[in-house]
Amino acid sequence: MTDTHSNNQQLSKLMQKAKLGMPFTDFEETVMHRIHRETSFEQILSRDRKLSFLFFGLGTIFGLIINFILQSSQYTFPNISPETTLLIFQLGFVLIVLLYLDKYLRLMKKRKKQQQPA
């Protein structure tokens, strides 16, 4: 019995030495604030991503409408034929779409990497 009591006292002393103190008094509050800030940042990022996709869709529709108008009309700019105007617009439109898709795919790839457990 004495042996058990002695072991309990030694264990108790070891446990007291192993106690971890908080690095500073508001540590828990700081950590919770940081978690809350990161959560709100993710919500804002998600909303911005959805708005980006919405405006990309609206811009694409608007671009297709302008393309249709340029094809059916014979408006000319000074010293530029209608075919050249249409070609310049179509090249710019395709370039913008490809750049957006590249950025969107990179964002999705980066997001997938962040969600994978280490």
N, C-alpha and C positions, 0 to 999 in steps of 0.2 A: 504494500500500500504506500509506503514511503517512497518507493521507487516511482510509482505512478504520479504521486504528488510532486515529486522533484522534477519529473519529465514535464508535467503540466506547467510548472513555474518557469522552466527553461523555455518551453514553447511560448509561454506568455511574454517573456522578456524578448524573445526573438521577434514575435509579432509586433511588439511595441517599437522595436528598432526599424522594422520594415514599413511602418506607416509612412505613407506619402503625403506630404503637405502640398497645399495648393501653391503654385508658383507666385501668385499674387491674389489679392482678396477678391477681385471681380473677374476671375478666370472663367467661371461658369457663365456669367453674363456675357462676356466677350465672345465665347465660343457660340453661345446661342444666337447672339446678334449676327455673327459671321454666317451661321447656317441659314438664318432668316434672309440675310442679304443675298446669299447664293441662290436660294430658292426663288426669291423675287426676281433675280436676274434671269434665271432660267425661264420664268413665266414671260418676262418681257421679250426675251430672245425668241421664244416660241411664237408670241404674237407678231413680232416683226417678221419672222420667217413666213407666217401665213399671209401677212399683208404683202410681202414681197412677191409671193407666188400669185396672189390675186391681181396685183398691178401688172405683173408680167403677162398674165392672161388677158387683161384689158388692153395692154399695149399691143399684144399680138393681134387681137381682134381689130384694134384701131389701125394697125399697120396693114392688115389684109384689106380693110376697107379702102385705105388710101391707094393701095396697089390696084384694086379693082377700078377706082376712079381714074387713076392714071392710065390704065389700059383702055378704058372706054372713051376717054376724052382726048382731045387733040390740043390740049394746052401746051404752049411752048414757052420756054424761057428764052431770053435773048441769045441768039447764036447756038442754042442747044436743041437738037431734034427731040421729039416726044419719045422715040425709042431709047435714046441715050438717057433721058431723064428717068424713064422707067427702069432701065438697067442699073443706074446709079442707086436709085431707091431700093431696088431689090437686093443689090449687093450689100448695102448698108443694113438692111433689115435682117438678112441672113447672118451677117457678122454679129449684130447685137444679140440675136437669138442664140448663136453658138457660144458667145462669151458668157451670157447668162447661164446657159446650161452647164458650161464648164465650172463656173463658180458654185452653182447649186450642187453639182455632183461632188465637188471638193468638200463642200460643207457637210454633205451627208456622209462622206467617207470619214471626215474628221469626227463627226458626231458618233458614228459607229465605233470608232476606236476608243472614244472616251467612255462609251457605255460598256465596253467589254471589261470583265473583271481581270485584274492583273495577275 
